[in-house]
Amino acid sequence: MNMLPVPVTIVPTPPLEEVEFEMAIQIQDIRTSGFAQSVSDAAASIGGRMLFDLPCPSGTGCQRVAAIAADTDGGDTRVMLVILSEDGLSVGTENAIGSDHIFAGFALSHAALDEHLGNLDLDGDTEEEDDEA
């Protein structure tokens, strides 16, 4: 009996931080707390922070978009988009890296700037410059 190989699709498992955040945002009561507060609370629950909350342009299929940044166990920063549907009833999340959402690039740039500004001290030097001294 001649058997042909069966194609197998391996779906990559999302990183733990993404799963934790998705669970955290799903338990929020957006109607009561509002979108921005719900995103901020969910981000804080995983040790992250909200970067921004902006209205979506018309025709994009969403009402609002927010971005959060959370540090990973490996020391990297993961940037997630939180997208409020046009009807305001559902929320989706996606990793900003690899996303084709119109705010993905802005979210990644914002996170990089936020990280850089966080490394500045009162003298305006970065931590790296202080280490060299």
C-alpha positions in Angstrom: 0.0 0.0 0.0 1.5 3.3 -1.1 0.6 6.1 1.4 1.0 9.8 0.5 2.4 12.1 3.2 -0.3 14.1 4.9 0.4 17.8 5.1 0.7 18.9 8.7 0.3 22.5 9.7 2.0 23.5 12.9 0.5 26.6 14.4 3.0 28.5 16.5 2.1 28.8 20.2 1.8 32.5 21.2 4.2 33.7 23.8 3.0 33.4 27.4 2.8 37.2 27.8 0.3 37.4 24.9 -1.8 34.7 26.4 -1.8 36.3 29.8 -2.7 39.7 28.4 -5.5 38.3 26.2 -7.0 36.6 29.3 -6.6 39.8 31.3 -8.3 42.0 28.7 -11.2 39.4 28.3 -12.1 39.6 32.0 -12.4 43.4 31.9 -15.8 45.1 31.9 -15.2 47.6 29.0 -18.8 48.9 29.1 -18.5 49.9 32.8 -14.8 50.9 33.0 -14.3 52.2 29.5 -11.8 51.0 26.9 -8.8 52.9 28.0 -9.1 52.0 31.7 -9.8 48.4 30.8 -6.7 48.2 28.7 -4.6 50.0 31.3 -5.8 47.6 34.1 -5.2 44.5 31.9 -1.7 45.7 31.1 -0.9 46.5 34.7 -2.1 43.0 35.7 0.7 41.5 33.7 3.3 44.1 34.6 2.9 46.1 31.4 1.9 49.6 30.6 -0.4 51.3 28.1 1.4 53.3 25.5 -1.6 54.9 23.8 -5.3 54.8 23.1 -6.5 56.4 19.8 -9.6 56.5 17.7 -9.4 54.4 14.5 -9.9 56.2 11.2 -13.3 55.5 9.5 -13.4 52.5 7.3 -10.8 50.5 9.2 -13.3 48.2 10.9 -12.4 49.4 14.4 -13.5 52.0 16.8 -10.4 52.4 18.9 -6.9 51.0 19.1 -4.6 50.9 22.1 -1.1 49.6 22.5 0.6 48.1 25.5 4.2 47.2 26.2 5.2 44.3 28.5 8.6 42.9 29.4 9.2 39.3 28.6 11.0 36.8 30.8 13.9 37.1 28.3 14.2 40.8 28.9 12.7 41.9 25.6 9.7 44.2 25.3 6.5 42.8 23.7 4.2 45.3 22.1 0.6 44.3 21.7 -2.3 46.1 19.9 -5.8 46.0 21.5 -8.5 46.7 18.9 -12.0 47.6 19.9 -14.4 46.5 17.2 -16.5 49.1 15.3 -19.6 48.1 17.2 -17.8 48.5 20.5 -18.8 45.0 21.7 -15.6 42.9 21.1 -11.9 43.3 21.6 -9.1 41.6 19.7 -5.4 41.6 20.5 -2.4 41.0 18.2 1.4 41.3 18.4 2.5 44.6 16.8 5.5 42.8 15.2 4.2 41.2 12.0 0.9 43.0 12.2 -0.5 44.8 9.2 -2.7 47.1 11.3 -2.3 50.7 10.5 -1.1 51.5 14.0 1.4 48.7 14.4 4.4 50.7 13.2 3.4 53.6 15.4 3.1 51.3 18.4 6.5 49.8 17.9 8.1 53.3 17.5 6.2 54.5 20.6 7.5 51.6 22.6 11.1 52.2 21.5 10.9 55.9 22.3 9.2 55.2 25.7 12.1 52.8 26.5 14.7 55.3 25.5 13.1 58.1 27.5 12.9 55.8 30.5 16.6 55.3 30.3 17.3 59.1 30.7 18.3 60.4 34.1 17.8 64.0 35.4 21.1 65.1 33.8 19.8 64.0 30.4 22.4 61.2 30.2 21.4 57.7 29.3 22.2 54.8 31.6 24.7 53.6 29.0 26.6 56.9 29.1 26.6 56.7 32.9 28.1 53.2 32.8 30.9 54.4 30.6 32.0 57.1 33.1 
